[in-house]
Amino acid sequence: MFGRFFGKKEVPKSNFGDIVMQAASFLTSALRTQMTEMDGIERGLPAPAKDPFSLGYVAGFTEAVAAMRNIDSDAHQFVVHQAVFTDVFGEQEGPLLFATFMKLQGEGNEEIMMGMTIGGEDMFGWLNGERDAPVKWAEYVNKNA
């Protein structure tokens, strides 16, 4: 499901719970850092932060870390994605936005796919030392707010 954009590797199953929770925590922290750079964030997330491109970005960003942490099971990836969406967008809105992402991804929505690609590239670029921090989500939201 999620692994079609990024490669998968096998990991011993004994550490999956810890790896999944560490990945979700790391991702949430990195995304919240970008949120502090969004214009108008003091009034809540601007509408572009919740549009299809942004939902794809958050998912692609998450997928990149799941791939790098060798989280290869769809069930474990699902848990990481759901935890990140809930932490970033809130307990009420997060699951709804995750469901919207899943629906649009299943339909092959171009904005979702573009967001996933850019989110993954932004995370990989950061983790590979090609940039100081991931910023593409905040840049997109500020440009479209």
Backbone as JSON, one array per atom type, in Angstrom:
{
  "sequence": "MFGRFFGKKEVPKSNFGDIVMQAASFLTSALRTQMTEMDGIERGLPAPAKDPFSLGYVAGFTEAVAAMRNIDSDAHQFVVHQAVFTDVFGEQEGPLLFATFMKLQGEGNEEIMMGMTIGGEDMFGWLNGERDAPVKWAEYVNKNA",
  "N": [[0.83, -1.18, 0.0], [1.63, 1.49, 1.07], [4.28, 1.28, 0.45], [4.83, 1.41, -2.27], [6.06, 3.64, -3.34], [8.51, 3.92, -2.15], [11.41, 2.0, -1.39], [11.48, -1.2, 0.35], [12.75, -2.91, 3.21], [13.71, -5.77, 5.11], [13.13, -6.26, 8.62], [14.01, -7.4, 11.88], [11.32, -8.79, 13.74], [11.07, -8.38, 16.5], [11.61, -5.81, 17.49], [9.68, -4.09, 16.5], [7.49, -2.65, 17.72], [8.74, -0.63, 19.29], [10.25, 0.65, 17.28], [8.25, 1.59, 15.57], [6.87, 3.42, 17.24], [8.95, 5.22, 17.85], [9.54, 6.19, 15.32], [7.1, 7.49, 14.68], [7.07, 9.49, 16.65], [9.41, 10.96, 16.01], [8.74, 11.87, 13.43], [6.43, 13.42, 13.93], [7.54, 15.46, 15.47], [9.3, 16.65, 13.59], [7.46, 17.54, 11.66], [5.9, 19.3, 13.17], [7.76, 21.28, 13.65], [7.94, 22.43, 11.11], [5.36, 23.42, 11.02], [5.46, 25.58, 12.75], [6.53, 27.49, 11.18], [4.57, 28.26, 9.48], [2.48, 30.72, 8.08], [0.13, 32.51, 10.0], [-0.36, 30.48, 11.82], [-0.91, 30.7, 14.5], [-3.6, 30.98, 14.74], [-4.54, 28.53, 14.2], [-4.22, 25.7, 11.98], [-3.73, 26.72, 8.65], [-6.02, 26.53, 5.84], [-4.74, 25.44, 3.42], [-2.93, 23.67, 4.59], [-4.26, 21.41, 5.01], [-5.14, 20.41, 2.65], [-5.39, 18.25, -0.32], [-2.72, 18.05, -1.45], [-1.14, 18.65, 0.81], [-1.92, 16.61, 2.61], [-0.92, 14.43, 1.21], [1.79, 15.14, 1.27], [2.4, 14.91, 4.04], [1.96, 12.17, 4.34], [3.85, 11.1, 2.5], [6.22, 12.06, 3.58], [6.15, 10.71, 5.98], [6.22, 8.08, 5.02], [8.8, 7.97, 3.97], [10.45, 7.92, 6.24], [9.5, 5.57, 7.38], [10.39, 3.76, 5.46], [13.18, 4.11, 5.67], [13.56, 3.27, 8.27], [13.05, 0.67, 8.0], [10.45, -0.31, 8.24], [8.45, -2.48, 7.16], [6.0, -3.74, 7.02], [2.64, -3.48, 6.02], [0.68, -3.15, 7.97], [2.11, -2.12, 10.18], [3.1, 0.23, 9.02], [0.71, 1.51, 8.57], [-0.09, 2.02, 11.22], [1.92, 3.84, 11.99], [1.45, 5.96, 10.17], [-1.2, 6.65, 10.88], [-0.82, 7.43, 13.55], [0.86, 9.66, 13.22], [-0.74, 11.42, 11.65], [-2.78, 11.84, 13.52], [-1.38, 13.0, 15.67], [-0.38, 15.34, 14.44], [-2.6, 16.67, 13.26], [-4.56, 16.55, 15.19], [-6.71, 14.88, 17.59], [-9.38, 14.61, 16.84], [-9.66, 15.61, 14.18], [-7.47, 14.48, 12.85], [-7.73, 11.54, 12.36], [-9.87, 11.69, 10.54], [-8.78, 13.19, 8.43], [-6.76, 11.44, 7.71], [-8.28, 9.29, 6.76], [-9.42, 10.59, 4.57], [-7.1, 11.04, 3.08], [-6.41, 8.33, 2.5], [-8.6, 7.53, 0.94], [-8.42, 9.32, -1.27], [-5.88, 8.68, -2.2], [-6.3, 6.06, -2.98], [-7.91, 6.54, -5.16], [-6.12, 7.54, -6.89], [-5.48, 10.25, -6.9], [-4.0, 13.11, -8.21], [-2.87, 15.35, -6.86], [-2.48, 14.33, -4.29], [-0.6, 12.33, -4.89], [1.51, 13.89, -5.89], [2.12, 15.4, -3.62], [2.93, 13.32, -1.9], [5.26, 12.47, -3.19], [6.89, 14.79, -3.07], [6.98, 15.18, -0.3], [8.3, 12.83, 0.54], [10.75, 13.15, -0.83], [11.65, 15.51, 0.39], [12.04, 14.7, 3.05], [13.94, 12.59, 2.7], [16.03, 14.1, 1.55], [16.73, 15.73, 3.69], [17.47, 13.83, 5.66], [19.61, 12.69, 4.37], [21.44, 14.68, 4.45], [21.37, 16.7, 2.55], [20.0, 19.03, 2.87], [19.35, 21.53, 5.38], [17.03, 21.35, 6.89], [13.72, 19.94, 6.64], [11.44, 21.69, 4.63], [9.49, 22.03, 2.74], [6.7, 21.64, 3.07], [5.83, 23.77, 4.75], [6.6, 25.9, 3.1], [4.91, 25.46, 0.88], [2.35, 25.77, 2.08], [2.48, 28.44, 2.99], [2.76, 29.77, 0.57], [0.31, 29.28, -0.58], [-1.63, 30.15, 1.16]],
  "CA": [[0.0, 0.0, 0.0], [2.44, 2.7, 1.15], [5.62, 1.01, -0.01], [5.05, 1.43, -3.71], [6.88, 4.79, -3.72], [9.83, 3.84, -1.56], [11.82, 0.62, -1.2], [11.27, -1.83, 1.65], [13.74, -3.86, 3.65], [13.21, -6.57, 6.2], [13.64, -5.94, 9.95], [13.55, -8.39, 12.87], [10.02, -8.4, 14.28], [11.11, -8.16, 17.93], [11.7, -4.39, 17.85], [8.73, -3.31, 15.72], [6.72, -1.7, 18.52], [9.61, 0.5, 19.61], [10.61, 1.34, 16.04], [7.04, 2.27, 15.09], [6.6, 4.57, 18.1], [10.05, 6.17, 17.67], [9.35, 6.82, 14.0], [5.96, 8.41, 14.78], [7.49, 10.63, 17.47], [10.36, 11.72, 15.21], [7.99, 12.52, 12.34], [5.57, 14.46, 14.49], [8.41, 16.57, 15.86], [9.78, 17.32, 12.37], [6.33, 18.23, 11.03], [5.51, 20.43, 14.02], [8.75, 22.33, 13.41], [7.5, 23.13, 9.91], [4.12, 24.13, 11.32], [5.78, 26.86, 13.4], [6.91, 28.43, 10.12], [3.41, 28.57, 8.64], [1.82, 32.0, 8.34], [-1.19, 32.44, 10.62], [-0.51, 29.25, 12.6], [-1.44, 31.0, 15.84], [-5.06, 30.85, 14.66], [-4.81, 27.17, 13.77], [-3.64, 25.37, 10.67], [-4.41, 27.31, 7.49], [-6.7, 25.55, 4.98], [-3.84, 24.68, 2.54], [-2.2, 22.65, 5.35], [-5.12, 20.22, 5.09], [-5.64, 20.07, 1.32], [-4.84, 16.98, -0.79], [-1.26, 18.09, -1.56], [-0.56, 18.59, 2.16], [-2.13, 15.26, 3.15], [0.06, 13.6, 0.52], [3.12, 15.49, 1.79], [2.57, 14.3, 5.37], [2.07, 10.73, 4.13], [5.13, 10.81, 1.85], [7.21, 12.38, 4.6], [6.07, 9.58, 6.9], [6.65, 6.89, 4.28], [10.26, 8.0, 3.83], [11.04, 7.45, 7.5], [9.15, 4.15, 7.51], [11.31, 3.02, 4.59], [14.54, 4.17, 6.23], [13.56, 2.5, 9.53], [12.75, -0.7, 7.62], [9.1, -0.7, 8.65], [8.0, -3.0, 5.88], [4.66, -4.3, 7.09], [1.57, -2.5, 5.8], [0.0, -2.9, 9.25], [2.95, -1.22, 10.98], [3.11, 1.52, 8.34], [-0.6, 2.09, 8.83], [-0.06, 2.53, 12.59], [2.77, 5.04, 12.0], [0.71, 7.03, 9.47], [-2.35, 7.06, 11.68], [-0.31, 8.15, 14.73], [1.38, 10.96, 12.78], [-1.88, 12.26, 11.29], [-3.49, 12.2, 14.76], [-0.54, 13.94, 16.42], [-0.22, 16.6, 13.72], [-3.88, 17.33, 12.97], [-5.44, 16.47, 16.35], [-7.41, 13.61, 17.81], [-10.65, 14.55, 16.12], [-9.5, 15.85, 12.75], [-6.41, 13.62, 12.3], [-8.25, 10.32, 11.74], [-10.71, 12.04, 9.38], [-7.88, 13.56, 7.34], [-6.08, 10.21, 7.27], [-9.26, 8.57, 5.94], [-9.5, 11.33, 3.31], [-5.88, 10.71, 2.35], [-6.5, 6.95, 2.01], [-9.6, 7.51, -0.14], [-7.88, 10.02, -2.44], [-4.76, 7.89, -2.72], [-6.9, 4.92, -3.68], [-8.46, 7.03, -6.42], [-5.01, 8.01, -7.72], [-5.51, 11.71, -6.94], [-2.69, 13.65, -8.61], [-2.31, 16.22, -5.82], [-1.99, 13.43, -3.24], [0.62, 11.68, -5.38], [2.57, 14.9, -5.95], [2.49, 15.69, -2.23], [3.69, 12.18, -1.38], [6.6, 12.49, -3.79], [7.66, 15.91, -2.53], [7.2, 14.9, 1.12], [9.36, 11.82, 0.63], [12.02, 13.75, -1.27], [12.05, 16.48, 1.39], [12.57, 13.96, 4.19], [15.19, 11.93, 2.3], [17.05, 15.13, 1.39], [17.16, 16.15, 5.02], [18.17, 12.73, 6.32], [20.86, 12.45, 3.64], [22.31, 15.84, 4.64], [21.32, 17.59, 1.4], [19.4, 20.3, 3.31], [19.42, 21.69, 6.84], [15.76, 20.96, 7.49], [12.63, 19.83, 5.67], [10.69, 22.95, 4.65], [8.59, 22.13, 1.58], [5.29, 21.76, 3.48], [5.62, 25.15, 5.2], [6.7, 26.76, 1.91], [3.68, 25.27, 0.11], [1.21, 26.37, 2.81], [2.64, 29.91, 2.98], [2.54, 30.24, -0.81], [-1.1, 29.08, -0.96], [-2.56, 30.63, 2.22]],
  "C": [[0.87, 1.24, 0.0], [3.79, 2.5, 0.48], [5.84, 1.1, -1.5], [5.91, 2.6, -4.16], [8.31, 4.66, -3.24], [10.14, 2.38, -1.27], [11.59, 0.13, 0.21], [12.43, -2.77, 1.93], [13.16, -4.61, 4.83], [13.89, -6.23, 7.51], [13.18, -7.04, 10.91], [12.28, -7.89, 13.56], [10.06, -8.02, 15.75], [11.1, -6.68, 18.32], [10.65, -3.53, 17.17], [7.97, -2.28, 16.54], [7.52, -0.45, 18.84], [9.93, 1.32, 18.37], [9.44, 2.16, 15.53], [6.8, 3.53, 15.92], [7.7, 5.62, 17.99], [9.9, 6.92, 16.36], [8.22, 7.85, 14.06], [6.35, 9.66, 15.57], [8.44, 11.55, 16.7], [9.65, 12.53, 14.12], [7.13, 13.66, 12.85], [6.4, 15.69, 14.86], [8.88, 17.36, 14.63], [8.66, 18.09, 11.69], [5.88, 19.43, 11.86], [6.5, 21.58, 13.87], [8.37, 23.12, 12.17], [6.24, 23.95, 10.19], [4.39, 25.48, 11.97], [6.16, 27.92, 12.38], [5.74, 28.83, 9.23], [2.77, 29.88, 9.06], [0.45, 31.77, 8.96], [-1.41, 31.23, 11.5], [-1.1, 29.51, 13.99], [-2.96, 30.93, 15.88], [-5.47, 29.44, 14.26], [-4.2, 26.92, 12.41], [-4.42, 26.04, 9.55], [-4.99, 26.2, 6.59], [-5.74, 24.79, 4.06], [-3.06, 23.58, 3.27], [-2.99, 21.36, 5.44], [-5.66, 19.81, 3.72], [-4.97, 18.78, 0.83], [-3.31, 16.97, -0.94], [-0.63, 17.91, -0.18], [-0.75, 17.22, 2.8], [-1.15, 14.29, 2.51], [1.47, 13.87, 1.03], [3.36, 14.8, 3.12], [2.73, 12.79, 5.22], [3.41, 10.35, 3.49], [6.3, 11.03, 2.78], [7.31, 11.2, 5.58], [6.59, 8.31, 6.25], [8.16, 6.83, 4.16], [10.94, 7.49, 5.09], [10.71, 5.98, 7.71], [10.09, 3.3, 6.66], [12.72, 2.99, 5.17], [14.65, 3.38, 7.53], [13.18, 1.04, 9.28], [11.41, -1.2, 8.17], [8.39, -1.18, 7.39], [6.61, -3.6, 5.89], [3.62, -3.21, 6.88], [0.86, -2.15, 7.1], [0.8, -1.93, 10.11], [3.02, 0.18, 10.33], [1.79, 2.25, 8.59], [-0.63, 2.72, 10.22], [0.76, 3.82, 12.65], [2.02, 6.2, 11.35], [-0.44, 7.55, 10.32], [-1.9, 7.86, 12.9], [0.17, 9.55, 14.33], [0.22, 11.89, 12.42], [-2.63, 12.72, 12.54], [-2.68, 13.22, 15.55], [-0.46, 15.31, 15.75], [-1.54, 17.37, 13.59], [-4.88, 17.28, 14.13], [-6.24, 15.19, 16.4], [-8.73, 13.5, 17.08], [-10.45, 14.63, 14.61], [-8.48, 14.89, 12.1], [-6.93, 12.34, 11.65], [-9.13, 10.59, 10.51], [-9.84, 12.42, 8.18], [-7.1, 12.36, 6.82], [-7.02, 9.39, 6.38], [-9.42, 9.25, 4.58], [-8.28, 11.04, 2.45], [-6.0, 9.32, 1.72], [-7.48, 6.86, 0.82], [-9.02, 8.13, -1.42], [-6.69, 9.27, -3.04], [-5.28, 6.7, -3.52], [-7.49, 5.29, -5.03], [-7.36, 7.53, -7.36], [-4.98, 9.52, -7.88], [-4.12, 12.27, -7.2], [-2.06, 14.54, -7.55], [-1.76, 15.39, -4.66], [-0.66, 12.83, -3.66], [1.78, 12.67, -5.45], [3.06, 15.24, -4.54], [3.31, 14.57, -1.62], [5.12, 12.2, -1.9], [7.45, 13.59, -3.18], [7.94, 15.7, -1.04], [8.32, 13.89, 1.33], [10.71, 12.38, 0.25], [12.55, 14.74, -0.23], [12.69, 15.77, 2.6], [13.89, 13.28, 3.84], [16.32, 12.94, 2.13], [17.61, 15.59, 2.72], [17.98, 15.05, 5.7], [19.5, 12.41, 5.66], [21.82, 13.63, 3.71], [22.34, 16.81, 3.47], [20.69, 18.94, 1.73], [19.41, 20.32, 4.84], [18.16, 21.21, 7.54], [14.73, 20.77, 6.38], [11.76, 21.08, 5.77], [9.59, 23.02, 3.59], [7.11, 22.25, 1.96], [4.99, 23.2, 3.89], [5.67, 26.11, 4.01], [5.41, 26.68, 1.09], [2.5, 25.99, 0.78], [1.31, 27.89, 2.76], [2.37, 30.48, 1.6], [1.05, 30.21, -1.16], [-2.11, 29.58, 0.07], [-3.22, 31.92, 1.81]]
}
